[in-house]
Amino acid sequence: MRFLDGDIEISKKMGMSIAKVVENYGESYFRKLEQAFIESEHPAEGCVVACGGGILTSDGMLEQLERKGVLICLLASAETLLKRTEEDYINIRPLLNGASNRLERIKELLTKRISLYNAVRLKIVTDDKAVDEVVGEALEYYRSAICLKET
């Protein structure tokens, strides 16, 4: 399968980093770009699409993503997310830019979004897991979901 990262594709299309898109046009404009990408700018099949954690905050996106394919939510604790974003938060994590306490900001975002994440049927908790372990679980979920759709 082909792999696409929604943020990378949007960044390429806009000719600037996601942080610059949000800085110049605002978060709501960025969310509209995400929605347009999901609706029409990637292949209908044969690809895995990575979406950021905020994509579900746009009205109707959960249903849209579920219609497009198998939706799997990757979850992690605020502490794990802080470690994972230490290097890249300035350029690709605009909602963490300017936060005096990034851990508290991450916790705040998780608290706001947890009901959306809980609405996703298939979830993988990624804390303390290697990438290949998460991929293995995702493939298992994917195969199970495809089998259910075919019956």
C-alpha positions in Angstrom: 0.0 0.0 0.0 1.0 3.6 -0.6 1.6 5.7 2.5 0.4 9.4 2.6 0.8 11.8 5.5 -2.0 14.4 5.2 0.1 17.1 6.8 3.0 16.5 4.4 0.6 16.6 1.4 -1.0 19.8 2.6 2.4 21.4 3.3 3.5 20.5 -0.3 0.3 21.9 -1.8 0.6 25.1 0.1 4.3 25.5 -0.3 4.8 26.1 3.4 5.0 24.2 6.7 1.8 23.4 8.6 2.9 25.8 11.3 3.1 28.6 8.7 -0.3 27.6 7.3 -1.9 27.9 10.7 0.1 31.1 11.5 -0.9 32.8 8.2 -4.5 31.5 7.7 -5.6 30.1 11.1 -6.5 26.7 12.4 -10.0 26.6 10.9 -8.5 27.2 7.4 -6.0 24.3 8.0 -8.9 22.1 9.1 -10.7 22.9 5.8 -7.6 21.9 3.9 -7.5 18.6 5.9 -11.1 18.0 5.0 -10.5 18.7 1.3 -7.6 16.3 1.3 -9.6 13.5 2.9 -12.6 14.1 0.6 -10.8 14.2 -2.7 -7.1 14.4 -2.8 -5.9 10.9 -2.2 -6.5 7.5 -3.9 -9.7 5.8 -3.0 -7.9 2.5 -2.2 -4.5 1.0 -1.8 -3.2 3.6 0.6 -2.7 4.3 4.3 -3.3 7.9 5.3 -1.8 9.4 8.4 -4.0 12.2 9.9 -3.2 14.4 12.8 -5.0 14.2 16.1 -7.1 17.3 15.4 -8.7 16.1 12.3 -11.7 14.7 14.2 -12.5 18.1 15.6 -14.0 19.1 12.3 -17.8 18.4 12.0 -18.5 15.2 10.2 -14.9 14.0 9.8 -15.3 10.9 11.9 -18.1 9.7 9.6 -16.2 10.8 6.5 -13.1 8.9 7.5 -15.1 5.8 8.4 -16.7 5.9 4.9 -13.3 6.2 3.2 -11.8 3.1 4.8 -10.7 1.5 8.0 -10.1 4.1 10.7 -7.6 3.3 13.4 -6.9 5.8 16.2 -3.4 5.7 17.6 -3.4 6.8 21.3 -0.6 7.7 23.6 -0.2 9.4 27.0 0.5 13.1 27.3 4.0 12.3 28.5 4.7 10.0 25.5 3.4 12.7 23.1 5.7 15.3 24.8 8.7 13.1 24.2 7.7 12.4 20.6 7.2 16.0 19.8 10.3 17.4 21.4 12.2 17.8 18.1 9.5 18.8 15.7 6.9 20.9 17.6 8.1 24.2 16.3 7.6 23.4 12.6 4.9 20.8 12.5 3.0 21.1 15.7 1.6 24.6 15.6 -0.9 24.0 18.4 2.1 23.5 20.7 3.9 26.7 19.6 4.1 29.4 22.2 2.9 27.1 25.0 4.7 28.0 28.2 4.2 24.4 29.4 3.9 21.9 26.5 2.9 19.0 28.7 -0.1 21.0 30.0 -1.0 22.0 26.5 -0.9 18.4 25.3 -3.1 17.4 28.3 -5.5 20.2 27.5 -5.8 19.0 23.8 -6.2 15.4 24.8 -9.0 16.3 27.3 -10.8 18.3 24.6 -10.5 15.5 22.1 -10.8 12.3 24.2 -14.6 11.9 23.4 -13.8 12.1 19.7 -11.0 9.5 20.0 -13.2 7.2 22.0 -15.8 7.3 19.3 -13.3 5.6 17.0 -14.0 1.9 17.1 -10.5 0.6 16.5 -7.8 2.0 18.8 -4.1 1.2 19.5 -2.4 2.4 22.6 1.2 3.1 21.3 3.0 3.9 24.6 6.1 1.8 25.0 5.6 0.0 21.7 8.0 -0.3 18.8 6.8 0.9 15.4 6.7 -2.6 14.0 4.5 -3.7 16.9 2.0 -0.9 16.2 2.1 -1.7 12.5 1.4 -5.4 13.3 -1.7 -4.5 15.4 -2.9 -2.0 12.7 -2.6 -4.7 10.1 -4.5 -7.2 12.3 -7.3 -4.6 12.8 -7.3 -3.8 9.1 -7.7 -7.4 8.1 -10.4 -8.0 10.6 -12.3 -4.9 9.5 -12.0 -5.9 5.8 -13.3 -9.4 6.6 -16.3 -7.8 8.4 -17.1 -5.5 5.5 -17.0 -8.4 3.1 -19.5 -10.5 5.0 
